[in-house]
Amino acid sequence: MKLFLDYLPLVVFVGIYFLSGAENPMYPAVQGLMVASVIQTVGYRLFAGKFEKMHIWILVITLAFGSLTLVLRNAEFIQWKASIVVWIFTLFFLFRQYISKKPFVQELFEKGMEIKIDAPKNVWNKVNLSWPIVYGLFGFINLYVAYNFSEAFWVNFKLFGMMAMSIALLIYTIALLFPYFPDEEEEGENLESSNNSQEQTIEKES
């Protein structure tokens, strides 16, 4: 469900652009992007039980730049929006890298996989630093493509470039962390130990 929501606005935008049959498909595509972004944010609220600050910021930026695109009939606003969003991710990762006690990638992986990965801090820092570097570069490449290639090419790049970047980062991250994944036996022991601890706590309280 989370993966579906992550890519919903992007898929809707690209789908409408190429399938709408409009004379200028950018504008109905932007309208679809704005609606899908609202659905994404509300969906996360229903799925996780709370609004994420990052999602709210992205929604505000999407609605703002989408509105400018539609009102001024200028696609450059929505093209810049893509870079601004990934640069926000870049700043967020760097903030968590140097301010928070736990790198953001570590939090994402451990929460998503529901396991504790005992990788050294320098490995987590290396992984967490790679994400903002790649996102930051992608923001500049996005603008280069927007100003030097056709609009349709940029739309394809926005979809397939973003997916390729995400997959490459995921593979790189898993490759670095794989040696520190708990094996099934260790995971079972940890689960049994946790259950025993909970039972002992209940008995004491009784």
KOLLUM-672873 format. One record per residue: residue in one letter; x, y, z of N, C-alpha, C in turn. Coordinates in nm, 2 decimals, m for minus. Last residue first. Layout:
residues N
[torro "A" [X Y Z] [X Y Z] [X Y Z]];
...
end
This chain:
residues 206
[torro "S" [0.05 m0.93 3.73] [m0.06 m1.00 3.79] [m0.04 m1.03 3.93]];
[torro "E" [0.30 m0.82 3.68] [0.19 m0.72 3.70] [0.07 m0.79 3.76]];
[torro "K" [0.44 m1.05 3.65] [0.47 m0.97 3.76] [0.36 m0.87 3.79]];
[torro "E" [0.32 m1.15 3.41] [0.31 m1.23 3.54] [0.34 m1.14 3.66]];
[torro "I" [0.39 m0.96 3.23] [0.25 m0.97 3.26] [0.23 m1.05 3.39]];
[torro "T" [0.67 m1.00 3.23] [0.61 m0.87 3.27] [0.47 m0.88 3.31]];
[torro "Q" [0.68 m1.25 3.12] [0.73 m1.23 3.26] [0.67 m1.10 3.31]];
[torro "E" [0.58 m1.20 2.86] [0.51 m1.29 2.95] [0.55 m1.27 3.10]];
[torro "Q" [0.78 m1.03 2.76] [0.65 m0.98 2.77] [0.57 m1.07 2.87]];
[torro "S" [0.99 m1.21 2.76] [1.00 m1.09 2.84] [0.87 m1.03 2.87]];
[torro "N" [0.90 m1.40 2.57] [0.93 m1.44 2.71] [0.93 m1.32 2.81]];
[torro "N" [0.91 m1.24 2.34] [0.78 m1.29 2.39] [0.79 m1.33 2.54]];
[torro "S" [1.18 m1.18 2.32] [1.09 m1.07 2.34] [0.95 m1.12 2.40]];
[torro "S" [1.28 m1.44 2.28] [1.32 m1.36 2.40] [1.23 m1.25 2.43]];
[torro "E" [1.16 m1.49 2.03] [1.12 m1.57 2.15] [1.16 m1.50 2.28]];
[torro "L" [1.28 m1.30 1.87] [1.14 m1.29 1.89] [1.09 m1.37 2.01]];
[torro "N" [1.55 m1.38 1.89] [1.51 m1.25 1.94] [1.36 m1.24 1.97]];
[torro "E" [1.53 m1.63 1.77] [1.57 m1.62 1.92] [1.53 m1.49 1.97]];
[torro "G" [1.46 m1.56 1.52] [1.37 m1.63 1.59] [1.40 m1.63 1.74]];
[torro "E" [1.69 m1.42 1.44] [1.56 m1.35 1.45] [1.46 m1.42 1.53]];
[torro "E" [1.87 m1.63 1.44] [1.89 m1.52 1.54] [1.76 m1.44 1.55]];
[torro "E" [1.76 m1.78 1.23] [1.77 m1.84 1.37] [1.79 m1.73 1.47]];
[torro "E" [1.78 m1.61 1.01] [1.64 m1.66 1.06] [1.65 m1.71 1.20]];
[torro "D" [2.02 m1.35 1.07] [1.97 m1.47 1.01] [1.84 m1.52 1.07]];
[torro "P" [2.01 m0.99 1.03] [2.00 m1.11 1.12] [1.96 m1.23 1.04]];
[torro "F" [2.24 m0.82 0.81] [2.10 m0.87 0.83] [2.10 m0.99 0.93]];
[torro "Y" [2.49 m0.75 0.75] [2.45 m0.73 0.89] [2.30 m0.77 0.92]];
[torro "P" [2.53 m0.79 0.48] [2.61 m0.87 0.58] [2.57 m0.86 0.72]];
[torro "F" [2.35 m0.59 0.37] [2.32 m0.74 0.37] [2.40 m0.82 0.47]];
[torro "L" [2.42 m0.33 0.35] [2.36 m0.37 0.47] [2.35 m0.52 0.49]];
[torro "L" [2.52 m0.30 0.09] [2.60 m0.26 0.20] [2.55 m0.32 0.33]];
[torro "A" [2.30 m0.40 m0.06] [2.43 m0.46 m0.08] [2.52 m0.42 0.04]];
[torro "I" [2.10 m0.22 0.01] [2.09 m0.36 0.05] [2.22 m0.43 0.04]];
[torro "T" [2.20 0.02 m0.12] [2.18 0.01 0.02] [2.17 m0.13 0.08]];
[torro "Y" [2.20 m0.06 m0.39] [2.33 m0.02 m0.33] [2.31 m0.03 m0.17]];
[torro "I" [1.93 m0.10 m0.43] [2.02 m0.21 m0.45] [2.15 m0.18 m0.38]];
[torro "L" [1.83 0.16 m0.38] [1.79 0.05 m0.30] [1.88 m0.07 m0.31]];
[torro "L" [1.95 0.31 m0.58] [1.98 0.34 m0.44] [1.94 0.22 m0.35]];
[torro "A" [1.83 0.19 m0.80] [1.98 0.18 m0.79] [2.02 0.21 m0.64]];
[torro "I" [1.56 0.25 m0.76] [1.60 0.11 m0.76] [1.75 0.10 m0.74]];
[torro "S" [1.58 0.53 m0.78] [1.53 0.47 m0.65] [1.57 0.32 m0.65]];
[torro "M" [1.66 0.57 m1.04] [1.74 0.62 m0.93] [1.70 0.55 m0.80]];
[torro "A" [1.45 0.45 m1.18] [1.59 0.39 m1.19] [1.68 0.44 m1.08]];
[torro "M" [1.25 0.63 m1.11] [1.24 0.49 m1.07] [1.38 0.42 m1.08]];
[torro "M" [1.34 0.87 m1.22] [1.31 0.86 m1.08] [1.31 0.71 m1.03]];
[torro "G" [1.35 0.79 m1.49] [1.47 0.84 m1.43] [1.46 0.83 m1.27]];
[torro "F" [1.09 0.73 m1.55] [1.18 0.62 m1.56] [1.31 0.66 m1.49]];
[torro "L" [0.96 0.99 m1.50] [0.91 0.86 m1.45] [1.02 0.76 m1.44]];
[torro "K" [1.12 1.19 m1.61] [1.07 1.21 m1.47] [1.02 1.07 m1.42]];
[torro "F" [1.15 1.10 m1.87] [1.27 1.10 m1.78] [1.22 1.11 m1.63]];
[torro "N" [0.90 1.14 m1.97] [0.95 1.00 m1.96] [1.07 1.00 m1.86]];
[torro "V" [0.90 1.42 m1.95] [0.80 1.35 m1.88] [0.85 1.20 m1.86]];
[torro "W" [1.11 1.48 m2.13] [1.13 1.52 m1.99] [1.03 1.44 m1.90]];
[torro "F" [1.00 1.40 m2.37] [1.12 1.33 m2.32] [1.14 1.36 m2.17]];
[torro "A" [0.79 1.59 m2.39] [0.76 1.45 m2.37] [0.88 1.37 m2.32]];
[torro "E" [0.95 1.83 m2.42] [0.86 1.81 m2.30] [0.83 1.66 m2.28]];
[torro "S" [1.29 1.77 m2.53] [1.14 1.80 m2.55] [1.07 1.77 m2.42]];
[torro "F" [1.57 1.92 m2.37] [1.51 1.81 m2.45] [1.36 1.85 m2.46]];
[torro "N" [1.68 2.12 m2.22] [1.75 2.08 m2.34] [1.69 1.97 m2.42]];
[torro "Y" [1.53 2.17 m1.99] [1.57 2.28 m2.08] [1.64 2.25 m2.21]];
[torro "A" [1.50 1.92 m1.87] [1.38 2.00 m1.90] [1.41 2.11 m2.00]];
[torro "V" [1.76 1.83 m1.84] [1.67 1.76 m1.93] [1.55 1.85 m1.97]];
[torro "Y" [1.84 2.01 m1.64] [1.91 2.00 m1.76] [1.83 1.94 m1.87]];
[torro "L" [1.66 1.95 m1.43] [1.65 2.08 m1.50] [1.73 2.08 m1.63]];
[torro "N" [1.75 1.69 m1.37] [1.61 1.71 m1.41] [1.60 1.84 m1.48]];
[torro "I" [2.01 1.73 m1.28] [1.99 1.66 m1.41] [1.85 1.68 m1.46]];
[torro "F" [1.95 1.85 m1.04] [2.02 1.93 m1.14] [2.00 1.86 m1.28]];
[torro "G" [1.82 1.64 m0.91] [1.76 1.77 m0.92] [1.82 1.85 m1.03]];
[torro "F" [2.02 1.44 m0.90] [1.90 1.42 m0.98] [1.83 1.55 m1.01]];
[torro "L" [2.20 1.54 m0.71] [2.24 1.54 m0.85] [2.12 1.52 m0.95]];
[torro "G" [2.03 1.50 m0.48] [2.08 1.64 m0.52] [2.12 1.64 m0.67]];
[torro "Y" [2.01 1.22 m0.48] [1.89 1.31 m0.50] [1.93 1.45 m0.54]];
[torro "V" [2.28 1.15 m0.43] [2.21 1.11 m0.56] [2.09 1.20 m0.59]];
[torro "I" [2.32 1.27 m0.18] [2.41 1.30 m0.30] [2.34 1.27 m0.43]];
[torro "P" [2.12 1.16 m0.02] [2.11 1.30 m0.05] [2.20 1.34 m0.17]];
[torro "W" [2.22 0.88 m0.03] [2.09 0.92 m0.07] [2.08 1.07 m0.11]];
[torro "S" [2.47 0.87 0.09] [2.46 0.84 m0.05] [2.33 0.89 m0.11]];
[torro "L" [2.43 0.91 0.36] [2.49 1.02 0.28] [2.48 1.00 0.13]];
[torro "N" [2.33 0.66 0.44] [2.25 0.78 0.45] [2.30 0.90 0.37]];
[torro "V" [2.56 0.50 0.39] [2.44 0.48 0.32] [2.35 0.60 0.32]];
[torro "K" [2.74 0.61 0.58] [2.77 0.60 0.44] [2.65 0.59 0.35]];
[torro "N" [2.60 0.57 0.82] [2.63 0.71 0.77] [2.66 0.71 0.62]];
[torro "W" [2.60 0.29 0.83] [2.47 0.36 0.82] [2.50 0.51 0.77]];
[torro "V" [2.88 0.26 0.85] [2.81 0.20 0.74] [2.67 0.27 0.72]];
[torro "N" [2.93 0.38 1.09] [3.00 0.44 0.97] [2.93 0.38 0.85]];
[torro "K" [2.80 0.22 1.28] [2.75 0.35 1.25] [2.81 0.41 1.12]];
[torro "P" [2.74 m0.12 1.16] [2.82 m0.02 1.23] [2.77 0.12 1.19]];
[torro "A" [2.42 m0.28 1.18] [2.54 m0.24 1.10] [2.61 m0.13 1.18]];
[torro "D" [2.21 m0.46 1.28] [2.32 m0.41 1.36] [2.44 m0.38 1.27]];
[torro "I" [1.88 m0.40 1.23] [2.00 m0.43 1.15] [2.12 m0.37 1.22]];
[torro "K" [1.59 m0.54 1.33] [1.70 m0.46 1.37] [1.82 m0.50 1.30]];
[torro "I" [1.29 m0.54 1.14] [1.40 m0.61 1.20] [1.50 m0.50 1.24]];
[torro "E" [1.09 m0.44 0.97] [1.05 m0.49 1.11] [1.16 m0.57 1.17]];
[torro "M" [1.12 m0.32 0.73] [1.15 m0.46 0.74] [1.12 m0.52 0.87]];
[torro "G" [1.04 m0.05 0.80] [0.98 m0.12 0.69] [1.00 m0.27 0.69]];
[torro "K" [1.20 0.01 1.02] [1.06 0.02 1.03] [0.99 m0.06 0.92]];
[torro "E" [1.45 m0.03 0.91] [1.42 m0.11 1.03] [1.27 m0.10 1.05]];
[torro "F" [1.45 0.16 0.69] [1.47 0.01 0.67] [1.42 m0.07 0.79]];
[torro "L" [1.40 0.41 0.82] [1.31 0.36 0.71] [1.32 0.21 0.70]];
[torro "E" [1.62 0.43 1.00] [1.48 0.43 1.05] [1.38 0.37 0.95]];
[torro "Q" [1.83 0.43 0.81] [1.82 0.33 0.91] [1.68 0.32 0.97]];
[torro "V" [1.77 0.67 0.68] [1.76 0.54 0.60] [1.75 0.43 0.70]];
[torro "F" [1.82 0.86 0.88] [1.69 0.84 0.83] [1.67 0.71 0.76]];
[torro "P" [2.03 0.78 1.17] [2.01 0.82 1.02] [1.87 0.78 0.97]];
[torro "K" [1.97 0.89 1.49] [1.96 0.77 1.40] [1.94 0.82 1.26]];
[torro "K" [2.00 1.13 1.61] [2.08 1.02 1.66] [2.08 0.90 1.57]];
[torro "S" [2.01 1.42 1.40] [1.94 1.31 1.47] [2.04 1.20 1.51]];
[torro "I" [2.21 1.58 1.27] [2.14 1.63 1.39] [2.08 1.52 1.47]];
[torro "Y" [2.32 1.46 1.05] [2.41 1.53 1.14] [2.34 1.58 1.27]];
[torro "Q" [2.12 1.32 0.91] [2.25 1.26 0.92] [2.34 1.32 1.03]];
[torro "R" [1.90 1.48 0.91] [1.90 1.36 0.99] [2.03 1.30 1.01]];
[torro "F" [2.00 1.67 0.73] [1.96 1.71 0.86] [1.96 1.59 0.95]];
[torro "L" [2.03 1.51 0.50] [2.15 1.57 0.56] [2.12 1.62 0.70]];
[torro "F" [1.76 1.45 0.45] [1.86 1.34 0.48] [1.98 1.40 0.55]];
[torro "F" [1.67 1.71 0.40] [1.61 1.64 0.51] [1.71 1.52 0.55]];
[torro "L" [1.81 1.79 0.17] [1.83 1.87 0.30] [1.78 1.79 0.42]];
[torro "T" [1.70 1.60 m0.01] [1.84 1.61 0.02] [1.87 1.68 0.15]];
[torro "F" [1.43 1.67 m0.01] [1.47 1.54 0.04] [1.62 1.54 0.08]];
[torro "I" [1.46 1.91 m0.13] [1.41 1.91 0.00] [1.44 1.78 0.07]];
[torro "W" [1.54 1.82 m0.38] [1.64 1.90 m0.30] [1.59 1.91 m0.15]];
[torro "V" [1.31 1.71 m0.47] [1.42 1.62 m0.44] [1.53 1.69 m0.36]];
[torro "V" [1.15 1.94 m0.49] [1.11 1.84 m0.41] [1.23 1.74 m0.37]];
[torro "I" [1.29 2.09 m0.69] [1.28 2.14 m0.55] [1.24 2.03 m0.45]];
[torro "S" [1.26 1.93 m0.92] [1.39 1.95 m0.86] [1.38 2.00 m0.72]];
[torro "A" [0.98 1.95 m0.96] [1.04 1.82 m0.94] [1.18 1.83 m0.88]];
[torro "K" [0.94 2.23 m0.99] [0.89 2.16 m0.87] [0.95 2.03 m0.85]];
[torro "W" [1.04 2.27 m1.25] [1.12 2.32 m1.13] [1.07 2.25 m1.00]];
[torro "Q" [0.82 2.17 m1.38] [0.95 2.11 m1.40] [1.04 2.15 m1.29]];
[torro "I" [0.62 2.34 m1.31] [0.61 2.21 m1.26] [0.74 2.13 m1.28]];
[torro "F" [0.72 2.58 m1.43] [0.70 2.57 m1.29] [0.69 2.43 m1.24]];
[torro "E" [0.73 2.53 m1.71] [0.86 2.54 m1.63] [0.83 2.53 m1.48]];
[torro "A" [0.49 2.54 m1.83] [0.53 2.41 m1.78] [0.66 2.42 m1.70]];
[torro "N" [0.25 2.78 m1.81] [0.39 2.77 m1.82] [0.44 2.64 m1.75]];
[torro "R" [0.00 2.91 m1.75] [0.02 2.83 m1.87] [0.17 2.81 m1.91]];
[torro "L" [m0.06 3.04 m1.53] [0.03 3.11 m1.62] [0.06 3.03 m1.74]];
[torro "V" [m0.23 2.84 m1.41] [m0.27 2.98 m1.42] [m0.19 3.06 m1.53]];
[torro "L" [m0.08 2.61 m1.42] [m0.21 2.61 m1.48] [m0.26 2.76 m1.51]];
[torro "T" [0.16 2.67 m1.28] [0.16 2.61 m1.41] [0.03 2.63 m1.49]];
[torro "L" [0.05 2.75 m1.03] [0.13 2.85 m1.12] [0.13 2.80 m1.26]];
[torro "S" [m0.05 2.51 m0.95] [m0.14 2.62 m0.97] [m0.07 2.72 m1.06]];
[torro "G" [0.19 2.36 m0.92] [0.09 2.32 m1.01] [m0.01 2.43 m1.05]];
[torro "F" [0.31 2.50 m0.72] [0.37 2.50 m0.85] [0.28 2.45 m0.96]];
[torro "A" [0.12 2.45 m0.51] [0.16 2.58 m0.54] [0.22 2.59 m0.68]];
[torro "L" [0.09 2.17 m0.50] [m0.03 2.25 m0.52] [0.01 2.40 m0.57]];
[torro "T" [0.36 2.10 m0.44] [0.29 2.05 m0.56] [0.17 2.14 m0.60]];
[torro "I" [0.40 2.23 m0.20] [0.48 2.26 m0.31] [0.41 2.22 m0.44]];
[torro "V" [0.21 2.09 m0.04] [0.20 2.23 m0.05] [0.28 2.28 m0.18]];
[torro "L" [0.31 1.82 m0.06] [0.18 1.86 m0.11] [0.16 2.01 m0.14]];
[torro "I" [0.56 1.85 0.06] [0.55 1.81 m0.08] [0.42 1.85 m0.14]];
[torro "W" [0.47 1.91 0.33] [0.55 2.00 0.25] [0.55 1.98 0.10]];
[torro "I" [0.33 1.67 0.38] [0.26 1.80 0.38] [0.34 1.90 0.30]];
[torro "H" [0.54 1.49 0.38] [0.43 1.47 0.28] [0.35 1.60 0.27]];
[torro "M" [0.69 1.57 0.60] [0.75 1.58 0.47] [0.64 1.57 0.36]];
[torro "K" [0.52 1.52 0.82] [0.55 1.66 0.78] [0.61 1.67 0.64]];
[torro "E" [0.26 1.29 0.78] [0.40 1.31 0.79] [0.43 1.45 0.74]];
[torro "F" [m0.03 1.24 0.99] [0.03 1.31 0.87] [0.18 1.32 0.89]];
[torro "K" [m0.12 0.91 1.10] [m0.08 1.04 1.12] [m0.03 1.10 0.99]];
[torro "G" [m0.19 0.65 1.03] [m0.25 0.70 1.15] [m0.21 0.85 1.18]];
[torro "A" [m0.10 0.52 0.81] [m0.01 0.53 0.92] [m0.07 0.59 1.05]];
[torro "F" [m0.33 0.52 0.64] [m0.25 0.40 0.65] [m0.16 0.40 0.78]];
[torro "L" [m0.44 0.78 0.66] [m0.53 0.66 0.69] [m0.44 0.54 0.72]];
[torro "R" [m0.22 0.93 0.58] [m0.28 0.95 0.71] [m0.37 0.83 0.75]];
[torro "Y" [m0.18 0.83 0.32] [m0.08 0.81 0.42] [m0.14 0.83 0.56]];
[torro "G" [m0.41 0.93 0.21] [m0.39 0.79 0.21] [m0.29 0.75 0.32]];
[torro "V" [m0.36 1.20 0.21] [m0.47 1.15 0.29] [m0.46 1.00 0.31]];
[torro "T" [m0.15 1.21 0.03] [m0.13 1.26 0.16] [m0.24 1.20 0.26]];
[torro "Q" [m0.27 1.09 m0.21] [m0.15 1.03 m0.14] [m0.13 1.08 0.00]];
[torro "I" [m0.47 1.28 m0.26] [m0.51 1.14 m0.23] [m0.39 1.07 m0.16]];
[torro "V" [m0.30 1.49 m0.33] [m0.40 1.51 m0.21] [m0.44 1.37 m0.17]];
[torro "S" [m0.18 1.39 m0.55] [m0.10 1.42 m0.44] [m0.18 1.44 m0.31]];
[torro "A" [m0.39 1.36 m0.73] [m0.33 1.24 m0.68] [m0.24 1.27 m0.56]];
[torro "V" [m0.44 1.63 m0.78] [m0.55 1.55 m0.71] [m0.48 1.42 m0.65]];
[torro "M" [m0.20 1.70 m0.90] [m0.24 1.77 m0.78] [m0.35 1.69 m0.71]];
[torro "L" [m0.20 1.53 m1.13] [m0.09 1.53 m1.03] [m0.13 1.59 m0.90]];
[torro "G" [m0.42 1.62 m1.27] [m0.42 1.49 m1.22] [m0.31 1.47 m1.11]];
[torro "Q" [m0.32 1.88 m1.34] [m0.44 1.87 m1.26] [m0.45 1.73 m1.20]];
[torro "V" [m0.10 1.79 m1.50] [m0.08 1.86 m1.38] [m0.20 1.86 m1.28]];
[torro "A" [m0.25 1.68 m1.71] [m0.16 1.59 m1.63] [m0.12 1.66 m1.50]];
[torro "P" [m0.38 1.90 m1.82] [m0.46 1.80 m1.75] [m0.37 1.70 m1.67]];
[torro "Y" [m0.13 2.02 m1.91] [m0.21 2.09 m1.81] [m0.31 1.99 m1.75]];
[torro "M" [0.01 1.86 m2.09] [0.07 1.90 m1.97] [m0.03 1.95 m1.87]];
[torro "P" [m0.11 1.82 m2.34] [m0.14 1.73 m2.23] [m0.08 1.77 m2.10]];
[torro "N" [m0.26 2.00 m2.56] [m0.15 2.02 m2.47] [m0.17 1.94 m2.34]];
[torro "E" [m0.47 1.84 m2.67] [m0.38 1.91 m2.76] [m0.25 1.95 m2.68]];
[torro "A" [m0.52 1.52 m2.52] [m0.54 1.66 m2.52] [m0.43 1.73 m2.61]];
[torro "G" [m0.49 1.25 m2.47] [m0.53 1.29 m2.61] [m0.55 1.44 m2.62]];
[torro "S" [m0.42 1.12 m2.24] [m0.54 1.21 m2.24] [m0.58 1.24 m2.38]];
[torro "L" [m0.19 0.96 m2.23] [m0.32 0.90 m2.27] [m0.44 0.99 m2.28]];
[torro "F" [0.03 1.11 m2.14] [0.04 1.03 m2.27] [m0.09 0.97 m2.32]];
[torro "Y" [m0.06 1.24 m1.91] [0.01 1.31 m2.02] [0.01 1.24 m2.15]];
[torro "I" [m0.17 1.04 m1.76] [m0.26 1.14 m1.82] [m0.19 1.21 m1.93]];
[torro "G" [0.07 0.90 m1.69] [m0.04 0.84 m1.75] [m0.13 0.93 m1.83]];
[torro "V" [0.22 1.10 m1.55] [0.27 1.04 m1.67] [0.16 0.98 m1.75]];
[torro "F" [0.04 1.14 m1.32] [0.09 1.25 m1.41] [0.13 1.20 m1.55]];
[torro "V" [0.01 0.88 m1.22] [m0.10 0.95 m1.27] [m0.06 1.06 m1.36]];
[torro "V" [0.28 0.83 m1.14] [0.22 0.74 m1.24] [0.09 0.81 m1.30]];
[torro "L" [0.31 1.03 m0.95] [0.40 1.03 m1.06] [0.34 0.95 m1.17]];
[torro "P" [0.12 0.98 m0.75] [0.12 1.10 m0.82] [0.20 1.10 m0.95]];
[torro "L" [0.20 0.69 m0.67] [0.07 0.73 m0.73] [0.07 0.86 m0.81]];
[torro "Y" [0.43 0.62 m0.54] [0.44 0.64 m0.69] [0.31 0.69 m0.75]];
[torro "D" [0.34 0.59 m0.28] [0.47 0.66 m0.31] [0.47 0.70 m0.45]];
[torro "L" [0.12 0.43 m0.28] [0.10 0.57 m0.26] [0.22 0.65 m0.29]];
[torro "F" [0.25 0.18 m0.33] [0.15 0.23 m0.43] [0.13 0.38 m0.41]];
[torro "L" [0.40 0.15 m0.10] [0.47 0.17 m0.23] [0.38 0.22 m0.34]];
[torro "K" [0.19 0.12 0.08] [0.28 0.24 0.09] [0.35 0.26 m0.04]];
[torro "M" [0.08 m0.12 0.00] [0.00 0.00 0.00] [0.09 0.13 0.00]];
end
